[in-house]
């Protein structure tokens, strides 16, 4: 019995030792870490700067139209989205009061002209009478007193004629003022464009905005042939940009699409409004004007100004570059840290001027703590170039 008990204890101890040895070997053996790599290749790398806050699609010609006079709307010739040509009728106010005033001023002109004719004819008659009396005085057939009376009557009549002419001119001016007021009952398109908003209806009374009190316009007109993108750049980038540089424009409304354009304006000053970063406004025109006409003013947009391009250089993804300009390279089945010298860079790629060769495999899955230099790895996936 003692022999059997000793054998059982020996087997138990041997089993425990074997388990402990296996556990120790499993824990101490280096683990193989799966990684994702990028194979170093040649391609283009750009140096770019981007807007610090969202930009905006705008139009260089956008008119908010309101009548200059008050009145009741009797005709709306357009609705939102309508395309109009310069001079087209947009809205008409009731012209009754202004038509009546124009008629009144026209009659006043008739009266003033009649008075002018009457008084000027009297002045001509008085002038001829004074000339006749002058001849009689010369022939000693009339007295000097009679000549003085005739000349005084002539002068009075001539002055009356001039006054009548002045009143006629005044009446004509009043008629022109009435015509101007009459024309203000009609709003016409100042340029070709698209009606963005109409905030009035037939029958409503429209009141012009008094000084210092803004009132919303009744018609918003946009010229879609003058579309551009305005965006703020951080002040630290102001010295890098200049007009003429190529630009990529992306819009949330058109995901996955980048529009090419040109930088046409860099503001000559820095915006220093309180509680915001200091920025420089830039303006971009889209190369394809037909596409630009389809963009909606007010849409948010991002701009990427391309400062310079190197078309055929070694490059790695920007997110693969670690602190200190180092990357992890797969050498056999082990990770090796390698120092590199970066060149141009952007959000996507970094140019590598030394430290790597074409087809080197660098790790891009750096989000796990076990991915470090010296770790044994297995390449699980390779990202697209």
PyMOL commands that set and color helices and strands:
alter all, ss='L'
color gray80, all
select helices_A, chain A and resi 2-28+96-138+144-183+224-226+235-237+252-254+289-292+318-320
alter helices_A, ss='H'
color red, helices_A
select strands_A, chain A and resi 32-39+41-50+55-59+62-65+71-76+83-84+89-93+186-188+193-198+205-206+219-222+227-234+246-251+258-266+279-286+300-317+326-331+334-339+341-345+349-354+361-363+376-382
alter strands_A, ss='S'
color yellow, strands_A
deselect
rebuild
show_as cartoon
